[in-house]
Amino acid sequence: MGVLDLPVRLWTIARKVEDLFDGQRKSVTSLLAVEARLQTLEDRMTYLEASQERLITEAKAAAGVAATGLAGSVISEVVTRVTRIEMRQEDIQRRLGRPDGT
């Protein structure tokens, strides 16, 4: 039994080593796939970060335009109201008989 048992043990060991190498190949393949996906994600994050700076710049510009437009509207409204008040004051002065406003 000892002499016949040795080839069976060697065959079993050889199969286990072969399975070990096969597992290692599968692990390397899986790790390479994970690395490729991580690289893709890193590239996308870099692109998004670069786009975010541009987006922030555009948002600041839009906010500046909106603020300028709002300020212009407010100033226009103030000028309109002041003009109306002046016109009413002139009308009142004319009614009181003071054409020169004194």
C-alpha positions in Angstrom: 0.0 0.0 0.0 2.9 2.4 0.6 4.3 2.3 -2.9 0.9 2.7 -4.6 -0.1 5.4 -2.2 2.7 7.7 -3.2 1.6 8.4 -6.8 -2.0 9.1 -5.6 -0.6 11.6 -3.0 1.6 13.2 -5.6 -1.3 13.5 -8.0 -3.5 15.0 -5.3 -0.8 17.5 -4.4 -0.3 18.4 -8.1 -4.1 19.0 -8.5 -4.2 21.2 -5.4 -1.2 23.2 -6.6 -2.9 23.5 -10.0 -6.1 24.7 -8.3 -4.1 27.2 -6.3 -2.5 28.6 -9.5 -5.9 28.7 -11.1 -7.3 30.6 -8.1 -4.4 33.0 -8.3 -5.0 33.6 -12.0 -8.7 34.3 -11.3 -7.8 36.7 -8.5 -5.3 38.6 -10.7 -8.0 38.9 -13.4 -10.6 40.1 -10.9 -8.1 42.6 -9.4 -7.2 43.9 -12.9 -10.9 44.4 -13.6 -11.4 46.2 -10.3 -8.4 48.4 -11.1 -9.8 49.3 -14.5 -13.1 50.3 -13.0 -11.4 52.3 -10.3 -9.4 54.1 -13.0 -12.6 54.9 -14.9 -14.2 56.3 -11.7 -11.1 58.4 -11.0 -11.2 59.8 -14.5 -14.9 60.6 -14.2 -14.3 62.3 -10.8 -11.4 64.4 -12.2 -13.7 65.5 -15.1 -16.5 66.3 -12.7 -14.1 68.4 -10.5 -12.9 70.3 -13.5 -16.5 70.9 -14.7 -17.5 72.0 -11.2 -15.1 74.9 -11.3 -16.5 76.0 -14.7 -20.0 75.6 -13.3 -19.2 77.7 -10.3 -17.7 80.4 -12.5 -20.8 80.4 -14.7 -23.1 80.5 -11.6 -21.1 83.5 -10.2 -21.4 85.3 -13.6 -25.2 84.6 -13.7 -25.6 85.8 -10.1 -23.7 89.0 -11.1 -25.9 89.6 -14.1 -29.0 89.0 -12.0 -27.8 91.3 -9.2 -27.0 94.0 -11.8 -30.4 93.7 -13.3 -32.1 93.8 -9.9 -30.1 96.9 -8.9 -31.0 98.5 -12.2 -34.7 97.8 -11.6 -34.5 99.2 -8.1 -32.8 102.4 -9.2 -35.2 102.8 -12.1 -38.1 102.4 -9.6 -36.6 105.0 -7.2 -36.0 107.5 -10.1 -39.6 107.0 -11.3 -41.0 107.6 -7.8 -38.8 110.7 -7.2 -39.9 112.1 -10.6 -43.5 111.5 -9.7 -43.1 113.3 -6.4 -41.4 116.2 -8.1 -44.2 116.4 -10.6 -46.8 116.4 -7.9 -44.9 119.1 -6.0 -44.7 121.3 -9.1 -48.4 120.8 -9.7 -49.2 121.7 -6.1 -47.0 124.8 -6.4 -48.8 125.9 -9.6 -52.1 125.5 -7.9 -51.0 127.6 -5.1 -50.1 130.4 -7.6 -46.4 130.2 -7.3 -45.2 129.5 -10.8 -41.5 129.9 -9.9 -41.8 127.6 -6.9 -41.0 130.3 -4.3 
